Amino acid sequence: MAMTITENVAAPPVVDPEVWQREREALLVREKAHTREGDAIAAARRRLPMYEVDAGAVLVGDGGERTLEEVFDDRSQLILKKHMFHTGKPLEHQCMGCTYNIWNIHDASYLHAEDVTFAVVADGPWSEVAPFRDFMGYQVPWYSSERLDRDGLEHLFGGTWGGFAFYLRRGESVYLTYETTARGNDRFMPALNLLDSTVYGRQEEWEDSPEGWPQRPTFTHWRTDEHGNAIGARGHGRPTPQWTRPGATPVGGTHRAPDWPGLE
């Protein structure tokens, strides 16, 4: 549940504009250094070696089976979001962290203009993945990895589920160039980056915030009650983007999730 900020919650000290400007300029020096370090890391990322993966690996999507090479859609580069999927679970029990990732990318036009395809691959059966995709209203291509065994998955995606994998196609060969997960996903989520610039940040327990700042458990964590029902760390209910989906109207405004059957 999101916390409503009132005048009783701790806040930064109030100063004159001149003092604020001086403090802001001092922080800007550090921000510029951070940007330059990010540029240097990106340069090193472009110099990573790559390894060849099975271009004929079969994924399942709207048109049936497609090879990894076909998923490129005739572009030279591919980004796959590896969406964790809880087979047999209802829509509201699907991964909150992956939902946070994907909700930010409804239109890949800018990537397409740079010869890059963006798609999602989920580790669940297409018969369940497709209805979830449709319910969420996602427009980017989605696929299921149901045809791949464990060894094939690890070789193809280069790591655990929940992250991103990046590929290059050269002729009929496909290569894995980069992979990231966990906190490596943060830079792909503009909502988190915007929150990092607000006075209260993400309001998560791990953050270094002044005493009295509102904080709560990390959004990606699910808990279960004594009956095994899922409970979001910020209250009962669905991942936040589902609140506005047809048939999932929130109760009591946008600051709290509704009480859904089976989640009481």
TISENU-513512 format. One record per residue (C-alpha): z, y, x. Coordinates in steps of 0.05 Angstrom, whole numbers, plus 5000, padded with zeros to 4 digits. Layout:
ZYX;...
***
This chain:
500050005000;498150685028;503851165039;503651835004;505152385054;510052905027;513353515058;519453085073;515652655123;516152855196;510553305222;508553665286;512054325305;509054965279;506755455334;502556075343;494855995346;494956175420;499955615436;495855125394;489455315431;492655215499;495254525479;488554345449;484754535512;489554125555;488253515512;480753645514;480853525589;483452825577;478652705520;472652885564;475252415619;475751865566;468651995544;466051955615;469851305626;466751035562;459851215589;461350855654;463650225616;457350245574;453250295638;456849675665;455649315599;448149435607;448549095675;451948465651;448047815663;445747415602;444746685585;439546335542;441546065474;437845605427;432546045394;431345485344;438545455320;438345435244;441945925199;441745915123;440246545082;436746795020;430146475040;433245815060;433345605132;431546095187;431746015262;435546505305;428946765331;426546905260;433047285245;430647815294;425348005242;420248145298;424948625334;426948535407;434548595398;439548305348;446748455331;450547925293;457148055260;461047395260;464547415194;470446945185;470046595119;475546205083;471745655047;474345484979;478346124973;476946674922;473447324940;479947714947;482447225001;476647345048;477947655117;480648375112;478748535184;471548305177;471148685111;473349305148;467849195199;462149055152;463749595100;461850125151;454749855159;450949865093;444450125121;441749925189;435850425189;438050775252;438650105288;431749885263;428750525290;431250305359;428249605353;434949285335;436348825276;443348785247;445548175207;451847805187;453247065198;459146745163;462446075178;462345835107;457445475062;451745915036;453545714964;459946114973;457646635023;451946894980;456347044919;461347414964;455647824994;452947984925;459748184898;460948654955;454148964948;452148895021;444849065036;444148795107;441848065115;447247535111;446946815136;451246195138;452445775201;453445145160;447944765196;451144855265;456444415297;462344685336;459144625404;452844965378;456845535349;460745665413;454445665455;450546095407;455846625392;459546635458;466546685430;471146675369;469546895299;471147595275;467347965329;460148175346;454847825387;448848185418;442147865435;435548005469;429047665452;423747585506;417647215482;420146585448;426746575486;433346875462;439147095506;446347275492;447747935528;454648135503;460247925456;466748255434;472448125385;479548345367;480849065390;473749075418;471449175347;475149835339;469550275364;464849995310;469450225254;468550975241;474350985191;479150775247;476151275295;477051835244;484251615231;485651645305;484152395302;488852525244;496052745256;498952085230;493651625261;492850935233;500250905214;500750215245;507049945279;503849845348;501850575354;505751055399;507751575348;513552075347;519951865314;519651945239;512151845234;510051375178;508150685204;506949995173;504349305191;497249245219;492149225163;488748585185;494748135176;495447705114;502047405093;503346875041;508946824990;513046194976;507345924933;502146004988;498746594953;495847134998;499447795004;496248365041;500748685093;499949345055;501549054988;498848534940;491448524925;484448534952;481548845015;480949595002;473249624992;473749124935;477849604893;471449974871;467149354859;465049164788;470448744757;475648944809;477949624782;484449844816;490749944776;494850574785;489750964826;486550854894;493050854933;495150154913;491849484902;492149174833;496248564816;491048014813;491947334781;494946864831;497247424877;503547634841;
***
